């Protein structure tokens, strides 16, 4: 699935694959995005509020559809939990998303990412993102007195 | 965290731990539920539409709150994808949920479950569930002609 002249990258850690995923997301680069995923029929992608996409072709089509819009997103991961074993790794985080160049529109999602060590290095096999509930302002700020 | 007289179970596969999780969920048994989880500060639980709970105490408190209501739920997993390695396993599925004894209220969630092989057997380290979008009836039924 790599276009001619582009060598598929080898990610030597789950963190490298995660970085490539979010860089491709921000760049809206479908080929770079799919290079972060395993070429497998068992990969699963769930965009916030969207249907569950299973398999390489469905996952790729989902990104193509998402990147077709003009929306430019920027991500910052917060409260990251990473569990790594020799063959599989899980990353859980809060995704803080900024929309547009002026950064005026913001949102948050809860995400679970899973990475598999394949013969071609670490690749994503699961991205599950769902809208984070809106925090009550008084909870975040604490009591006034 | 196991009450006196109850031996903590050893789950010999991710599937066994998953079964224990859903049986405890249906039985609304907090102790059985937490016996399916790793006793770890890195466990994460996301109920549909809820905040992200991190750590054993927060995850347990979330189940206690959920089980305090009278709602009796029954689960059927559909379109299951399981990726297993020697140390970590991922389960992705659509959860069909039935509420109440007459089964009149139904809903669906998309879930990601992750299991870790610990010295005490396989245990859950992540449950991420989010509401499944409502399917358009014509898609499910197909054309009449």
Boltz contact constraints between the chains, C-beta under 6 A:
constraints:
  - contact:
      token1: [A, 42]
      token2: [B, 81]
      max_distance: 6.0
  - contact:
      token1: [A, 44]
      token2: [B, 81]
      max_distance: 6.0
  - contact:
      token1: [A, 44]
      token2: [B, 92]
      max_distance: 6.0
  - contact:
      token1: [A, 46]
      token2: [B, 110]
      max_distance: 6.0
  - contact:
      token1: [A, 51]
      token2: [B, 133]
      max_distance: 6.0
  - contact:
      token1: [A, 52]
      token2: [B, 110]
      max_distance: 6.0
  - contact:
      token1: [A, 81]
      token2: [B, 42]
      max_distance: 6.0
  - contact:
      token1: [A, 81]
      token2: [B, 44]
      max_distance: 6.0
  - contact:
      token1: [A, 83]
      token2: [B, 125]
      max_distance: 6.0
  - contact:
      token1: [A, 85]
      token2: [B, 87]
      max_distance: 6.0
  - contact:
      token1: [A, 85]
      token2: [B, 88]
      max_distance: 6.0
  - contact:
      token1: [A, 87]
      token2: [B, 85]
      max_distance: 6.0
  - contact:
      token1: [A, 88]
      token2: [B, 85]
      max_distance: 6.0
  - contact:
      token1: [A, 88]
      token2: [B, 88]
      max_distance: 6.0
  - contact:
      token1: [A, 90]
      token2: [B, 114]
      max_distance: 6.0
  - contact:
      token1: [A, 92]
      token2: [B, 44]
      max_distance: 6.0
  - contact:
      token1: [A, 110]
      token2: [B, 46]
      max_distance: 6.0
  - contact:
      token1: [A, 110]
      token2: [B, 52]
      max_distance: 6.0
  - contact:
      token1: [A, 112]
      token2: [B, 112]
      max_distance: 6.0
  - contact:
      token1: [A, 112]
      token2: [B, 128]
      max_distance: 6.0
  - contact:
      token1: [A, 114]
      token2: [B, 90]
      max_distance: 6.0
  - contact:
      token1: [A, 125]
      token2: [B, 83]
      max_distance: 6.0
  - contact:
      token1: [A, 128]
      token2: [B, 112]
      max_distance: 6.0
  - contact:
      token1: [A, 128]
      token2: [B, 128]
      max_distance: 6.0
  - contact:
      token1: [A, 130]
      token2: [B, 130]
      max_distance: 6.0
  - contact:
      token1: [A, 133]
      token2: [B, 51]
      max_distance: 6.0
